[in-house]
Amino acid sequence: MAFMEKLPAGKVLLDDTVPLTAAIEASQSLQSHTEYIIRVQRGISVENSWQIVRRYSDFDLLNNSLQIAGLSLPLPPKKLIGNMDREFIAERQKGLQNYLNVITTNHILSNCELVKKFLDPNNYSANYTEIALQHVSMFFRSEPKWEVVEPLKDIGWRIRKKYFLMKIKNQPKERLVLSWADLGPDKYLSDKDFQCLIKLLPSCLHPYIYRVTFATANESSALLIRMFNEKGTLKDLIYKAKPKDPFLKKYCNPKKVQGLELQQIKTYGRQVLEVLKFLHDKGFPYGHLHASNVMLDGDTCRLLDLENSLLGLPSFYRSYFSQFRKINTLESVDVHCFGHLLYEMTYGRPPDSVPVDSFPPAPSMAVVAVLESTLSCEACKNGMPTVSRLLQMPLFSDVLLTTSEKPQFKIPTKLKEALRIAKECIEKRLIEEQKQIHQHRRLTRAQSHHGSEEERKRRKILARKKSKRSAVENNEEHSAKYSNSNNSAGSGASSPLTSPSSPTPPSTAAAPGLGKRCKGRDVRVTSTSSTSTSTSSSSLTSFEHRGALTVSTPGCEWREPRGLTQLHPEFPKRNFEESRNL
């Protein structure tokens, strides 16, 4: 088959569900316009970021393209005169930042191709509709009985999955839907096992699985054909939407928000749980439950897109359950996604945020009990119940299912083992991503606490207390040293004065001090340091030439009178001897 031979092999490593954040770092004014420099980051890693430059006209073009969603987006208005003023540019930059925050936090808008191309042109510059048409045309070379009626543009949310309305040439009134999808980051099956499992899908028979008419695959993509259903999906029923309309138009801003009847909630919920239990028992990974993947056929719900897990495509709700480390298996992922589905069926809209703190009034408390077990803070923190446990809850246990179709899905033992290994690899990547998000959240929380106003005040108070305590300790240490020095000086002062008959020469070990005069006119003393250990003594000497009296008093050091002693070193000694003889 040409479809199987000519297309190149490949695997898309980029996960389209990882959220993008954008922050305007600066603006630069050129001659006729202003450019805004935007830092875009994928996920939590600062290293996985890049810069883009956008003008206001680029924002305006994006906003016009997003009008199909029917949302009132806060784009700043145009201004023809005075749009180069510095103050106006600063104010407009704030408005554009708010606009980016709105579109990147909206779950549907942030995943649409328009926003991805605006923020990440390097990874989303390809025309995926043209790529899909090339693959489909190669397929038609070997399967001439099929014919394309028209492309169903953007009816799904995935960027790399495209849909076409088909017909069989000998049955022109019958309409079918062809879906083509590229490989995703969670494709861990070998090419041979992957193609074998894709071809097994038409043999899967279950009353609550939508039948696959034809399926084939190559090394880089898969192509499946199903019957077209005019009623559309369960999400179309909830939002009162037309199946052929673009995804943004159908689900972004519903005209009327209204949930389903209690009996519909019970019946549809029980049918979805039954098919999930069937797939889990078979060891077939799913992980892609949401209202757009549930086809309505009368009063029966039938599950769609079993091929997504084989292709390795990320889940619609991955950005939600990747925040909770207890939701780390594909079975628990299915249960958590069922909670989202039940919430939409009950209230006619998705939850504003997950986990859900409190639930609005519901048709029955039994509905709230199931929602609390799958979407509440406690459930997300402690883990999900099993599908069997949900089937035993009062909301679904009394639902009677009337079907005579016997489920059939035979998977060879070798392929079951390949599915088990692939499932473990998918869960391993999820666990690693959850670990990184958890560490990043803890770091962010610590940084936020450290930089908060209360924390800064607390650190200032602690710094003041520490400074005061240090000052007190220094004062106490200084006082202790001063007291010790005084005690030492006091013990020296108690020594008696030496009489003239037994003079004591001045100590030469005393530290140099500040020279000063005592009360006697002709008495010279030298003040000693408080820590000096020199012996205090008193000397009384009379000098014949000056009639001077030199005395060493407590705390003072004897100092020779300047003058004659410097001229004649023997003068004090001779003078002293003469005085003693007298």
C-alpha positions in Angstrom: 0.0 0.0 0.0 1.3 3.4 -1.0 0.1 4.9 2.3 2.2 2.3 4.2 5.4 2.7 2.2 6.1 6.3 1.1 5.5 8.4 4.1 8.6 9.2 6.4 8.7 7.8 9.9 8.7 10.1 12.8 7.4 10.9 16.3 6.3 14.3 17.6 8.1 14.8 20.9 6.3 18.0 21.6 3.4 17.8 24.0 0.7 20.2 22.8 -1.1 20.2 26.1 1.8 21.7 28.1 0.5 25.3 28.8 2.3 28.3 27.5 2.8 31.5 29.5 3.7 34.9 28.1 5.1 38.0 29.7 5.8 41.3 28.0 9.3 42.2 29.0 9.8 45.5 27.2 8.6 47.7 24.3 10.6 49.5 21.6 9.3 52.4 19.6 10.4 52.6 15.9 9.6 55.4 13.5 6.0 54.5 12.9 5.0 51.8 15.3 5.8 50.2 18.6 7.0 46.6 19.1 6.5 44.5 22.2 9.1 42.0 23.3 7.4 39.0 24.8 9.0 36.1 26.8 7.1 32.9 26.2 7.7 29.8 28.4 6.5 26.2 27.9 5.7 24.5 31.2 7.6 25.2 34.4 11.2 25.2 33.0 12.7 28.7 32.6 15.2 27.2 30.2 12.4 26.2 27.9 11.6 29.8 26.9 12.1 32.1 24.0 11.4 35.7 22.9 9.0 36.9 20.2 8.3 40.4 18.9 4.7 41.5 18.2 3.1 44.7 17.2 -0.4 45.8 18.2 -1.6 45.0 14.8 -0.6 41.3 15.4 -2.6 41.3 18.6 -5.6 42.8 16.7 -5.3 40.1 14.0 -5.3 37.3 16.6 -8.2 38.9 18.4 -10.3 39.0 15.1 -9.5 35.3 14.5 -10.7 34.4 18.0 -14.0 36.2 17.6 -15.4 32.9 16.4 -15.3 31.8 20.0 -17.9 34.4 20.9 -15.9 35.6 23.9 -15.4 39.2 24.9 -11.6 39.4 25.1 -10.0 42.4 26.8 -7.9 43.7 23.9 -7.0 47.4 24.4 -8.8 49.6 21.8 -7.1 51.2 18.8 -5.8 54.8 18.9 -4.8 56.6 15.8 -3.5 59.9 17.3 -1.0 60.0 20.1 -0.2 56.3 20.0 3.5 56.9 20.3 3.4 58.7 23.6 5.4 57.1 26.4 2.6 57.1 28.9 0.1 55.6 26.4 2.6 52.9 25.4 3.1 51.9 29.0 -0.7 51.8 29.6 -1.3 49.8 26.4 1.5 47.3 27.5 -0.5 46.6 30.7 -3.6 46.0 28.7 -1.9 43.6 26.3 -0.4 41.7 29.2 -3.9 41.2 30.6 -5.1 40.0 27.2 -2.3 37.4 27.1 -3.1 36.3 30.6 -6.8 35.7 29.6 -6.1 33.7 26.5 -3.3 31.5 28.0 -5.5 30.6 31.1 -8.6 29.6 29.1 -8.4 25.9 28.6 -9.9 25.8 25.1 -8.2 29.0 23.7 -4.8 28.1 25.0 -4.9 24.8 23.1 -6.1 26.1 19.8 -3.9 26.4 16.8 -4.3 30.2 16.5 -2.9 31.0 19.9 -0.1 28.4 19.5 1.1 29.9 16.3 1.0 33.4 17.8 3.2 32.4 20.8 5.3 29.6 19.3 5.7 30.1 15.5 8.7 27.9 15.3 6.8 24.7 16.4 3.4 25.5 14.9 4.2 27.0 11.5 3.2 24.0 9.5 -0.1 23.7 7.6 -1.5 20.5 9.2 -4.5 20.4 7.0 -2.2 20.2 3.9 -0.1 17.5 5.6 -3.3 15.5 6.4 -4.5 15.8 2.8 -1.2 14.5 1.5 -1.5 11.4 3.6 -5.2 10.9 2.7 -4.5 11.3 -1.0 -1.8 8.6 -0.7 -4.3 6.4 1.0 -6.9 6.9 -1.8 -4.4 5.6 -4.4 -4.8 2.1 -3.0 -8.4 2.4 -1.8 -10.3 4.0 -4.8 -13.7 3.2 -3.4 -13.5 6.1 -0.9 -14.0 9.8 -1.9 -13.6 13.0 0.1 -16.7 15.2 0.2 -15.2 18.1 2.2 -12.8 18.8 5.1 -14.4 19.3 8.5 -12.2 22.2 9.5 -11.3 22.5 13.2 -14.2 20.4 14.5 -11.8 18.9 17.0 -9.4 20.5 19.5 -6.2 18.7 18.5 -3.8 20.6 16.3 -2.3 17.5 14.7 -5.6 15.6 14.1 -7.8 16.5 11.1 -11.2 15.3 9.9 -12.8 14.9 6.5 -16.3 14.1 5.4 -16.3 11.0 3.2 -18.5 8.9 1.1 -18.4 5.5 -0.7 -18.6 5.8 -4.4 -21.3 3.1 -4.9 -23.2 4.4 -1.9 -23.2 8.2 -2.4 -25.9 9.0 0.2 -23.9 7.5 3.1 -21.6 9.9 5.0 -18.5 8.8 6.9 -15.9 10.7 8.8 -12.2 10.1 8.2 -9.8 11.1 10.9 -6.0 11.4 10.5 -3.6 11.9 13.3 0.2 12.3 13.8 2.1 10.4 16.4 2.4 11.9 19.9 5.0 12.0 22.6 3.6 8.9 24.4 4.0 6.5 21.5 6.0 3.6 22.9 4.8 0.7 20.8 7.1 -0.6 18.1 6.0 0.2 14.6 5.0 -3.4 13.9 2.9 -3.7 17.1 1.4 -0.3 16.5 0.2 -1.1 13.1 -1.2 -4.5 14.2 -3.2 -2.9 17.0 -4.6 -0.2 14.8 -5.8 -2.8 12.4 -7.4 -4.7 15.2 -9.7 -1.8 16.1 -12.5 -2.6 13.5 -12.8 -6.0 15.2 -13.7 -4.4 18.6 -17.4 -4.9 19.2 -19.0 -3.4 22.3 -22.5 -1.8 22.8 -20.8 1.3 24.2 -17.9 1.7 21.8 -18.5 3.5 18.5 -17.6 1.1 15.7 -14.6 1.7 13.5 -15.3 0.9 9.8 -11.7 1.0 8.6 -8.2 1.6 10.1 -4.7 1.6 8.9 -1.4 3.1 9.9 2.2 3.7 8.9 5.4 4.6 10.8 4.3 8.2 11.4 0.5 8.4 11.5 -2.8 6.6 11.5 -6.0 6.9 9.5 -9.5 5.7 10.6 -13.0 5.9 9.1 -16.2 5.8 11.1 -19.9 6.5 10.2 -20.9 10.1 10.5 -23.5 10.8 13.2 -25.8 13.8 12.6 -26.7 14.1 16.3 -23.0 14.6 17.2 -21.4 13.9 20.5 -22.5 14.2 24.1 -20.9 17.6 24.3 -22.9 18.8 21.3 -26.1 17.7 23.2 -25.0 19.6 26.4 -24.0 22.8 24.5 -26.8 22.6 21.9 -24.2 22.8 19.2 -24.0 21.7 15.5 -21.5 18.8 15.0 -19.9 20.3 11.9 -19.1 23.7 13.5 -15.5 24.6 14.6 -14.6 23.6 18.2 -14.2 27.2 19.3 -17.6 28.2 18.1 -19.4 25.2 19.6 -18.0 25.1 23.1 -16.2 28.3 24.2 -19.3 30.4 25.0 -22.5 28.4 25.0 -25.7 30.4 24.5 -27.5 28.5 27.2 -26.0 26.7 30.2 -28.2 23.8 31.2 -27.4 20.4 32.5 -29.1 17.1 31.6 -31.9 15.4 33.3 -31.1 13.2 36.3 -32.1 10.0 34.4 -29.9 10.9 31.5 -27.0 11.6 33.9 -27.5 8.2 35.5 -27.9 6.2 32.3 -25.0 7.9 30.3 -22.7 7.7 33.3 -23.4 4.0 33.9 -22.8 3.2 30.2 -19.5 5.1 30.2 -18.3 3.3 33.3 -19.2 0.0 31.9 -17.0 0.5 28.8 -14.2 1.8 30.9 -14.3 -1.3 33.1 -14.3 -3.4 29.9 -11.1 -1.7 28.6 -9.3 -1.9 31.9 -10.1 -5.6 32.2 -8.7 -6.1 28.7 -5.5 -4.2 29.6 -6.2 -1.7 26.9 -5.0 1.8 28.0 -7.4 4.7 27.2 -7.0 8.0 29.2 -8.9 10.2 26.7 -12.4 10.4 28.2 -14.2 13.7 27.7 -17.6 14.8 26.4 -16.4 15.2 22.8 -15.2 11.6 22.7 -18.6 10.2 23.6 -20.9 9.7 20.6 -24.7 9.8 21.1 -26.7 7.1 19.3 -30.3 7.5 20.4 -30.2 6.9 24.2 -26.9 5.2 24.1 -23.4 6.6 24.7 -20.6 5.1 22.6 -16.9 5.8 23.3 -14.7 7.3 20.5 -11.0 7.5 19.7 -9.5 4.3 21.2 -6.6 4.9 18.8 -5.4 7.9 20.7 -3.5 6.0 23.4 -1.9 3.8 20.7 -0.8 7.0 18.8 0.7 8.4 22.0 -1.5 11.5 22.0 -1.7 13.5 25.3 -5.1 13.7 27.1 -7.4 16.7 26.9 -7.3 17.1 30.7 -3.6 16.4 31.1 -2.9 19.9 32.4 -5.4 19.2 35.2 -4.4 15.8 36.5 -0.7 16.4 36.0 -1.0 18.7 39.1 -1.9 15.8 41.4 0.7 13.1 42.2 -1.9 10.5 43.3 -3.5 10.4 39.8 -0.6 8.5 38.3 -2.1 5.5 36.4 -4.3 5.5 33.3 -7.1 3.9 35.3 -7.1 6.8 37.8 -6.8 9.2 34.9 -10.0 7.7 33.4 -11.8 8.1 36.7 -10.7 11.7 37.1 -11.8 12.5 33.5 -15.1 10.8 34.3 -15.5 13.4 37.1 -15.1 16.2 34.5 -17.7 14.5 32.2 -20.2 14.1 35.1 -19.7 17.7 36.1 -20.5 18.9 32.5 -23.6 16.6 32.3 -24.8 18.0 35.7 -24.2 21.7 35.3 -23.9 22.2 31.5 -20.4 23.6 31.7 -16.9 22.5 32.8 -15.6 23.3 36.3 -14.0 26.7 36.8 -11.0 25.1 38.4 -9.9 21.8 39.8 -10.0 20.7 42.6 -13.5 21.9 43.2 -14.0 23.4 46.7 -17.8 23.4 46.7 -20.3 22.1 44.3 -23.5 24.0 43.2 -26.9 22.4 43.9 -27.4 19.2 41.9 -30.5 17.2 40.9 -29.5 14.6 43.5 -27.1 14.4 46.4 -25.9 11.1 44.9 -24.5 13.1 42.0 -22.5 15.3 44.4 -21.2 12.3 46.2 -19.6 11.0 42.9 -18.3 14.4 42.1 -16.7 14.7 45.5 -15.0 11.3 45.1 -13.4 12.4 41.8 -12.9 16.3 41.8 -12.7 17.4 45.4 -9.5 18.5 47.2 -9.5 15.4 49.3 -9.9 13.1 46.2 -7.2 14.8 44.3 -4.9 14.6 47.3 -5.6 11.0 48.4 -6.3 9.3 45.0 -9.2 8.2 42.8 -11.7 5.4 43.5 -11.8 2.5 41.0 -14.4 2.2 38.3 -15.9 -0.8 40.1 -16.3 1.4 43.2 -18.1 4.0 41.2 -20.5 1.4 39.7 -21.5 0.4 43.2 -22.4 4.0 44.3 -26.1 4.8 44.6 -26.2 7.0 41.5 -25.4 4.1 39.2 -26.1 0.9 41.1 -29.8 0.9 40.3 -29.5 1.7 36.5 -30.8 -1.2 34.3 -29.0 -1.6 31.0 -30.9 -3.2 28.2 -28.5 -4.5 25.5 -28.2 -7.9 23.9 -24.9 -7.2 22.1 -22.0 -9.3 23.5 -18.7 -7.5 23.8 -15.8 -8.8 21.7 -12.3 -7.6 21.5 -9.6 -10.3 21.0 -6.0 -9.1 21.6 -3.2 -11.6 21.1 -1.0 -12.3 24.1 2.1 -10.8 22.4 0.2 -7.5 21.8 -1.1 -7.5 25.4 2.4 -7.6 26.7 3.4 -4.8 24.3 0.4 -2.8 25.6 1.4 -3.4 29.2 4.9 -2.1 28.6 3.7 0.9 26.6 1.2 1.7 29.4 4.0 1.6 32.0 6.1 4.0 29.9 3.1 6.4 29.6 2.6 6.4 33.4 6.3 6.8 34.0 6.4 10.0 32.0 3.3 11.3 33.8 4.9 10.6 37.2 8.1 12.3 36.2 6.2 15.4 35.0 4.1 15.4 38.2 7.3 15.3 40.3 8.8 18.3 38.5 5.6 20.3 38.9 5.4 19.5 42.6 9.0 20.6 43.2 8.5 23.8 41.2 5.3 24.5 43.2 7.2 24.1 46.5 10.0 26.4 45.3 7.6 29.0 44.1 5.6 28.9 47.3 8.9 29.3 49.4 10.0 32.2 47.2 6.6 33.9 47.5 6.6 33.5 51.2 10.2 34.8 51.5 9.3 37.9 49.5 6.0 38.6 51.1 5.5 41.8 53.1 4.8 40.0 56.3 7.9 37.9 56.0 10.0 41.1 55.3 8.6 42.7 58.4 9.3 39.6 60.5 12.9 39.5 59.3 13.4 43.2 60.1 12.1 42.6 63.7 14.4 39.6 64.1 17.3 41.6 62.8 16.6 44.4 65.3 16.4 41.9 68.2 19.6 40.3 67.2 21.3 43.7 66.9 20.1 44.7 70.4 21.1 41.4 71.9 24.6 41.7 70.3 24.9 45.3 71.7 24.0 44.1 75.2 26.5 41.3 75.1 29.2 43.7 73.9 28.4 46.1 76.8 28.5 43.3 79.3 31.8 42.1 78.0 33.2 45.7 78.2 31.9 46.2 81.7 33.5 43.0 82.8 36.9 44.0 81.4 36.6 47.5 83.0 35.7 46.0 86.4 38.7 43.7 86.2 41.0 46.5 85.4 39.7 48.6 88.3 40.2 45.8 90.7 43.8 45.4 89.5 44.4 49.2 89.8 42.8 49.2 93.3 45.2 46.5 94.6 48.2 48.6 93.4 46.9 51.8 95.1 46.8 50.2 98.6 50.6 50.0 98.7 52.1 52.5 101.2 54.2 55.5 100.0 57.9 54.9 100.3 59.8 57.1 102.7 62.7 59.2 101.5 65.1 57.0 103.5 64.2 54.0 101.3 63.5 55.3 97.9 62.4 52.9 95.1 63.4 53.7 91.5 60.7 54.1 89.0 59.4 51.1 87.1 60.6 50.8 83.5 58.0 48.2 82.6 55.0 50.5 82.7 53.2 51.2 79.5 53.7 54.7 78.1 50.9 57.0 79.3 49.7 60.5 78.9 51.9 63.0 80.6 50.2 65.5 83.0 51.0 67.6 86.1 49.7 66.7 89.5 48.6 69.4 92.0 52.1 70.2 93.1 53.7 72.7 90.9 57.0 71.0 90.6 55.6 67.4 90.5 55.5 65.6 87.2 53.5 62.3 86.8 52.7 60.0 84.0 49.3 58.3 83.8 49.5 54.6 83.2 47.1 52.3 81.3 44.3 50.6 83.3 45.7 47.3 82.4 49.3 48.1 83.4 50.9 45.7 85.9 53.7 48.0 87.0 54.1 48.4 90.8 52.8 51.7 92.2 55.3 53.4 94.5 55.9 56.9 96.1 59.2 58.7 95.9 60.1 62.0 97.4 63.2 63.7 96.1 64.4 67.2 96.4 66.5 68.8 93.7 68.9 71.4 94.6 68.9 73.2 91.3 65.1 73.5 90.9 63.7 72.5 94.3 61.5 70.0 92.4 59.6 67.1 93.9 58.9 64.1 91.8 56.4 61.5 93.0 54.9 58.4 91.6 51.3 58.3 92.6 48.7 55.5 92.3 47.8 55.2 88.6 50.8 57.3 87.6 54.3 56.5 86.6 57.4 58.4 87.7 58.9 60.5 85.0 62.3 62.2 85.1 62.2 66.0 84.8 63.5 67.1 81.5 66.5 69.3 81.4 69.6 68.5 83.4 69.0 64.8 83.5 69.2 64.7 79.8 72.5 66.6 79.8 74.0 64.6 82.7 72.6 61.1 83.3 74.3 60.9 86.7 72.5 64.0 88.0 69.5 62.3 89.7 71.7 59.7 91.4 74.2 62.2 92.8 71.5 64.6 93.8 69.7 61.8 95.7 72.9 60.8 97.6 73.5 64.3 98.6 69.9 64.6 99.9 70.3 61.5 102.0 73.5 62.7 103.6 71.7 65.9 104.6 
